[in-house]
């Protein structure tokens, strides 16, 4: 979702975008608009930026191998013979 900072005509969308309006452009379309019009026309909304940075934690639906990979990547020590439930407890 993007916020319109300057009024412009979106020919692909066949409409005029007004200042302060919010519109759900694809990231590719937003880049295209910025390339054609320059900076200062669009601002990606903060909640969209934050949601892109959210890391999903392993759950019961992950395999033991996936959980171990996650723990290794996060440099969390674990017993190689630990059960799935015990590995998941290390994450929380």
C-alpha positions as CSV (number, residue, x, y, z in Angstrom):
1,X,0.0,0.0,0.0
2,X,1.4,3.4,-1.0
3,X,0.5,6.9,0.0
4,X,0.3,9.5,-2.8
5,X,2.6,12.5,-2.0
6,X,2.1,14.5,-5.3
7,X,-0.9,14.5,-7.7
8,X,-0.3,12.5,-10.9
9,X,-2.0,10.6,-13.6
10,X,-1.6,6.9,-13.6
11,X,-2.1,5.9,-17.3
12,X,-2.0,2.2,-16.5
13,X,-4.8,2.6,-13.9
14,X,-6.5,5.2,-16.1
15,X,-7.1,7.7,-13.3
16,X,-5.7,10.6,-11.4
17,X,-4.2,10.0,-8.0
18,X,-4.7,12.7,-5.4
19,X,-2.4,13.8,-2.6
20,X,-2.9,11.8,0.7
21,X,-4.7,9.0,-1.2
22,X,-3.7,5.5,-0.5
23,X,-3.5,2.9,-3.3
24,X,-2.3,-0.7,-3.4
25,X,0.3,-0.6,-6.2
26,X,2.4,-3.6,-6.7
27,X,6.1,-2.9,-5.9
28,X,6.9,-3.3,-9.5
29,X,4.4,-0.6,-10.5
30,X,5.6,1.7,-7.8
31,X,9.2,1.4,-9.2
32,X,7.8,2.1,-12.7
33,X,6.0,5.2,-11.4
34,X,9.1,6.4,-9.6
35,X,11.3,5.8,-12.7
36,X,9.0,7.8,-14.9
37,X,8.1,10.6,-12.5
38,X,11.0,10.8,-10.1
39,X,11.1,10.6,-6.3
40,X,8.6,12.2,-4.1
41,X,5.3,10.9,-5.6
42,X,4.9,7.7,-3.6
43,X,5.6,6.6,-0.1
44,X,5.3,3.0,1.0
45,X,3.2,2.8,4.1
46,X,5.0,1.9,7.3
47,X,2.8,-1.1,8.2
48,X,3.7,-2.7,4.8
49,X,7.4,-2.2,5.4
50,X,7.1,-3.7,8.9
51,X,5.2,-6.7,7.6
52,X,7.9,-7.4,5.0
53,X,10.4,-7.6,7.8
54,X,8.5,-9.9,10.0
55,X,10.3,-13.2,10.5
56,X,8.2,-16.3,10.9
57,X,9.2,-18.5,13.7
58,X,9.2,-22.3,13.4
59,X,6.1,-24.0,14.7
60,X,4.8,-27.6,15.2
61,X,4.2,-27.8,11.5
62,X,7.9,-27.5,10.7
63,X,10.1,-30.5,10.5
64,X,12.8,-31.2,13.1
65,X,15.4,-30.5,10.4
66,X,13.9,-27.1,9.6
67,X,13.8,-26.2,13.3
68,X,17.4,-27.2,13.8
69,X,18.4,-25.1,10.8
70,X,16.6,-22.1,12.3
71,X,18.3,-22.6,15.6
72,X,21.7,-23.0,14.0
73,X,21.2,-19.8,11.9
74,X,20.3,-18.0,15.1
75,X,23.3,-19.5,16.9
76,X,21.1,-21.1,19.5
77,X,22.7,-24.3,21.0
78,X,20.6,-27.4,21.2
79,X,21.0,-31.2,21.8
80,X,21.2,-32.9,18.5
81,X,19.0,-35.7,19.9
82,X,16.3,-33.3,21.3
83,X,12.7,-33.8,20.4
84,X,10.7,-31.3,18.3
85,X,8.8,-30.0,21.3
86,X,12.1,-29.4,23.2
87,X,13.6,-27.6,20.2
88,X,10.5,-25.4,19.9
89,X,10.9,-24.4,23.5
90,X,14.3,-23.0,22.8
91,X,12.8,-20.5,20.3
92,X,10.4,-18.8,22.7
